[in-house]
Amino acid sequence: MNPVLEAVLLLFAGVFCGFLNTLASSGSAVSLPAMIFLGMDPGSANATNRLPVLAGAIAALFTFQRSEGLDWRLAARLTPPVLAGTIAGALSAELLPSRQMGLMITAAVLIALLLLFTKIKSLLAERARVDIVINAQVWLALFGAGFWCGFIVLDCATYFLLILVLLVRMDMLQANIYKTLFVGIGAFAALAVFYEGHLVDWKAGGILSAGSTAGGFIGARMAQMANAKIWVFRLLVTVILLEVVHLGIKYLYGIV
């Protein structure tokens, strides 16, 4: 493919990714298949995808820190299992053959589609904050979510939210801050692992990151518009369905 056209497509994929993450989540359900569609090896696409995820997390954390919404002492108590799980997940992803990684990405995109039709976020929003709970069950759950974050980052944010609200007993607003921190830590740790394995395409990742940043700003503006999320939801469902079909055909039947 023409390098200029490829760069333009990556930029648009990044914009769409950041836009969706801001308005409806699951932006990686677009960026991952987009890189595979452009011919990138699934393992490299999985590794490279951490760059736009990290860029978005840093921008959000900067905002949260300015509002003094992050307690770093509490974060220090919750981070170790996330970090350990992420490293284990990233190392496992490196060992997975290309075709199997492609199938895993297909499954992850399908899970993202199914989660869109659940009412998880509305359920979490109804939970009131009580005293913070940190125990072995919380650490084990955070390790599992961290493993998925390192293995395939898609929708790990939802799993972190579930743990922080249902097990740690945070309210939704507080949980969203720590979720962002964990996703950022996970993306950074996974990048370190994938860097050693020479899996990251820094050029493609840089273009995606730039697009994702722009998409986030666009999404933030559109969030103020009436019925914006309804149309974004419909668009996201359509895009993911097409991607599931494409990835399924590619990795189940060997047809590009």
C-alpha positions as CSV (number, residue, x, y, z in Angstrom):
1,M,0.0,0.0,0.0
2,N,1.1,3.5,-0.7
3,P,2.9,4.9,2.4
4,V,1.1,8.2,2.3
5,L,-2.3,6.4,2.1
6,E,-1.3,4.1,4.9
7,A,-0.4,7.0,7.1
8,V,-3.7,8.7,6.4
9,L,-5.6,5.6,7.2
10,L,-3.7,5.1,10.4
11,L,-4.3,8.8,11.4
12,F,-8.1,8.3,10.8
13,A,-8.0,5.1,12.8
14,G,-6.3,6.9,15.6
15,V,-8.9,9.7,15.5
16,F,-11.7,7.2,15.5
17,C,-10.1,5.3,18.4
18,G,-9.7,8.5,20.5
19,F,-13.2,9.6,19.6
20,L,-14.7,6.3,20.6
21,N,-12.7,6.1,23.8
22,T,-14.0,9.5,24.8
23,L,-17.7,8.9,24.0
24,A,-18.3,5.2,24.1
25,S,-15.1,3.3,25.0
26,S,-13.7,0.3,23.1
27,G,-11.5,2.4,20.8
28,S,-9.0,-0.4,20.5
29,A,-11.7,-2.4,18.8
30,V,-11.0,-0.1,15.9
31,S,-7.2,0.5,16.1
32,L,-6.2,-3.2,16.5
33,P,-8.1,-4.5,13.4
34,A,-7.1,-1.4,11.4
35,M,-3.4,-2.2,11.8
36,I,-4.1,-5.8,10.9
37,F,-6.1,-4.7,7.8
38,L,-3.1,-2.6,6.7
39,G,-0.9,-5.8,6.8
40,M,0.7,-5.5,10.3
41,D,1.5,-8.8,12.0
42,P,-1.1,-9.3,14.9
43,G,1.6,-9.5,17.5
44,S,3.1,-6.2,16.3
45,A,-0.3,-4.6,16.1
46,N,-1.1,-5.7,19.7
47,A,2.2,-4.2,20.9
48,T,1.9,-1.0,18.8
49,N,-1.6,-0.4,20.1
50,R,-0.2,0.4,23.5
51,L,1.2,3.7,22.3
52,P,-2.2,5.5,21.6
53,V,-3.6,3.9,24.8
54,L,-0.7,5.3,26.8
55,A,-1.0,8.7,25.2
56,G,-4.7,8.9,26.1
57,A,-4.1,7.8,29.6
58,I,-1.3,10.3,30.3
59,A,-3.6,13.2,29.0
60,A,-6.4,12.0,31.2
61,L,-4.2,11.5,34.3
62,F,-2.8,15.1,33.9
63,T,-6.4,16.4,34.1
64,F,-7.2,14.2,37.1
65,Q,-4.0,15.2,38.9
66,R,-4.7,18.9,38.4
67,S,-8.1,18.4,40.1
68,E,-6.4,16.5,43.0
69,G,-8.5,13.5,42.4
70,L,-5.7,10.9,42.7
71,D,-4.5,9.6,46.0
72,W,-1.0,8.3,45.2
73,R,-0.7,6.4,48.5
74,L,-3.8,4.5,47.7
75,A,-2.6,4.0,44.2
76,A,0.7,2.6,45.5
77,R,-1.3,-0.1,47.5
78,L,-3.3,-1.2,44.4
79,T,-0.6,-1.0,41.7
80,P,1.7,-4.0,42.4
81,P,-0.8,-6.8,41.3
82,V,-1.7,-4.7,38.2
83,L,2.0,-4.3,37.3
84,A,2.8,-7.9,37.9
85,G,-0.2,-9.1,35.9
86,T,0.6,-6.8,33.0
87,I,4.2,-8.0,32.7
88,A,3.0,-11.7,32.8
89,G,0.3,-10.9,30.2
90,A,2.7,-9.2,27.8
91,L,5.3,-12.0,28.1
92,S,2.5,-14.5,27.4
93,A,1.5,-12.5,24.3
94,E,5.1,-12.6,23.0
95,L,5.0,-16.3,23.1
96,L,1.8,-16.7,21.2
97,P,2.2,-17.5,17.5
98,S,0.9,-15.0,15.0
99,R,-2.2,-16.9,13.9
100,Q,-3.3,-17.6,17.5
101,M,-2.8,-13.9,18.4
102,G,-5.0,-13.0,15.5
103,L,-7.7,-15.4,16.8
104,M,-7.4,-13.9,20.3
105,I,-7.8,-10.4,18.9
106,T,-10.9,-11.5,17.0
107,A,-12.3,-13.0,20.3
108,A,-11.5,-9.8,22.2
109,V,-13.2,-7.6,19.6
110,L,-16.3,-9.9,19.8
111,I,-16.3,-9.6,23.6
112,A,-16.1,-5.8,23.2
113,L,-19.2,-6.1,21.0
114,L,-21.1,-8.1,23.6
115,L,-20.1,-5.7,26.4
116,L,-21.7,-2.9,24.4
117,F,-25.1,-4.5,24.9
118,T,-24.8,-5.0,28.7
119,K,-25.7,-2.4,31.2
120,I,-22.5,-2.7,33.2
121,K,-21.7,1.0,33.3
122,S,-25.2,1.9,34.4
123,L,-25.0,-0.7,37.1
124,L,-21.7,0.6,38.3
125,A,-23.0,4.2,38.3
126,E,-25.7,3.2,40.8
127,R,-23.1,2.0,43.4
128,A,-22.5,4.4,46.2
129,R,-19.0,4.7,47.8
130,V,-18.3,3.0,51.1
131,D,-15.1,2.3,53.0
132,I,-12.2,1.1,50.7
133,V,-11.5,-2.6,50.7
134,I,-8.1,-4.0,49.8
135,N,-7.6,-7.8,50.4
136,A,-6.3,-10.9,48.7
137,Q,-9.4,-11.2,46.5
138,V,-8.9,-7.6,45.3
139,W,-5.2,-8.3,44.5
140,L,-6.0,-11.5,42.6
141,A,-8.7,-9.8,40.6
142,L,-6.4,-6.8,39.8
143,F,-3.7,-9.3,38.7
144,G,-6.2,-10.9,36.4
145,A,-7.2,-7.6,34.9
146,G,-3.6,-6.6,34.6
147,F,-2.8,-9.8,32.8
148,W,-5.5,-9.1,30.2
149,C,-4.2,-5.5,30.0
150,G,-0.7,-6.8,29.1
151,F,-2.0,-9.6,26.9
152,I,-4.6,-7.7,24.8
153,V,-5.5,-4.2,26.2
154,L,-9.0,-4.1,24.6
155,D,-11.7,-3.5,27.3
156,C,-9.3,-4.0,30.2
157,A,-10.6,-0.6,31.4
158,T,-14.1,-2.1,31.9
159,Y,-12.6,-4.9,34.0
160,F,-10.7,-2.5,36.1
161,L,-13.9,-0.5,36.7
162,L,-15.8,-3.6,37.7
163,I,-13.1,-4.6,40.3
164,L,-12.7,-1.1,41.7
165,V,-16.4,-0.5,42.1
166,L,-17.6,-4.0,43.1
167,L,-14.6,-5.2,45.1
168,V,-12.6,-2.2,46.3
169,R,-15.9,-0.3,46.8
170,M,-15.0,3.0,45.2
171,D,-17.7,5.2,43.6
172,M,-17.8,5.4,39.9
173,L,-16.0,8.8,39.7
174,Q,-13.1,7.7,41.9
175,A,-12.8,4.3,40.2
176,N,-12.6,6.0,36.8
177,I,-9.5,7.9,37.9
178,Y,-7.7,4.8,39.2
179,K,-8.8,2.8,36.1
180,T,-7.1,5.4,33.9
181,L,-3.9,5.1,36.0
182,F,-3.9,1.3,35.8
183,V,-4.4,1.4,32.0
184,G,-1.6,3.8,31.7
185,I,0.7,1.7,33.9
186,G,-0.3,-1.4,32.0
187,A,0.4,0.2,28.6
188,F,3.8,1.5,29.7
189,A,4.9,-1.8,31.2
190,A,3.7,-3.8,28.2
191,L,5.6,-1.4,25.9
192,A,8.7,-2.1,27.9
193,V,8.3,-5.8,27.4
194,F,7.4,-5.5,23.7
195,Y,10.3,-3.1,23.1
196,E,12.7,-5.8,24.2
197,G,11.0,-8.2,21.7
198,H,11.2,-5.5,18.9
199,L,7.5,-5.8,18.3
200,V,6.5,-2.1,18.4
201,D,6.1,-0.2,15.2
202,W,7.0,3.3,16.5
203,K,6.1,5.1,13.3
204,A,2.6,3.6,13.1
205,G,2.1,4.0,16.8
206,G,3.1,7.6,16.7
207,I,0.6,8.4,13.9
208,L,-2.1,6.5,15.9
209,S,-1.3,8.4,19.0
210,A,-1.5,11.8,17.3
211,G,-4.8,10.8,15.8
212,S,-6.1,9.5,19.1
213,T,-5.3,12.8,20.9
214,A,-7.2,14.7,18.2
215,G,-10.1,12.3,18.4
216,G,-10.3,12.7,22.1
217,F,-10.7,16.5,21.8
218,I,-13.4,16.0,19.1
219,G,-15.2,13.5,21.2
220,A,-15.1,15.8,24.2
221,R,-16.8,18.5,22.2
222,M,-19.4,16.2,20.7
223,A,-20.2,14.8,24.1
224,Q,-22.1,18.0,24.7
225,M,-24.4,17.4,21.7
226,A,-27.8,15.8,22.1
227,N,-28.1,12.2,21.1
228,A,-24.3,12.0,20.2
229,K,-23.7,8.8,22.2
230,I,-26.7,7.1,20.6
231,W,-25.2,7.6,17.1
232,V,-21.7,6.8,18.2
233,F,-23.0,3.5,19.7
234,R,-24.7,2.6,16.5
235,L,-21.6,3.4,14.5
236,L,-19.4,1.5,16.8
237,V,-21.6,-1.6,16.7
238,T,-21.6,-1.5,12.9
239,V,-17.8,-1.1,12.7
240,I,-17.1,-3.9,15.2
241,L,-19.5,-6.2,13.4
242,L,-17.6,-5.7,10.1
243,E,-14.3,-6.2,11.8
244,V,-15.4,-9.4,13.5
245,V,-16.5,-10.7,10.1
246,H,-13.2,-9.6,8.5
247,L,-11.0,-11.0,11.3
248,G,-13.0,-14.2,11.5
249,I,-12.7,-14.9,7.8
250,K,-9.0,-14.0,7.8
251,Y,-7.9,-16.2,10.8
252,L,-10.5,-19.0,10.7
253,Y,-10.5,-19.6,6.9
254,G,-7.1,-18.0,5.9
255,I,-8.7,-15.5,3.5
256,V,-7.4,-11.9,3.7
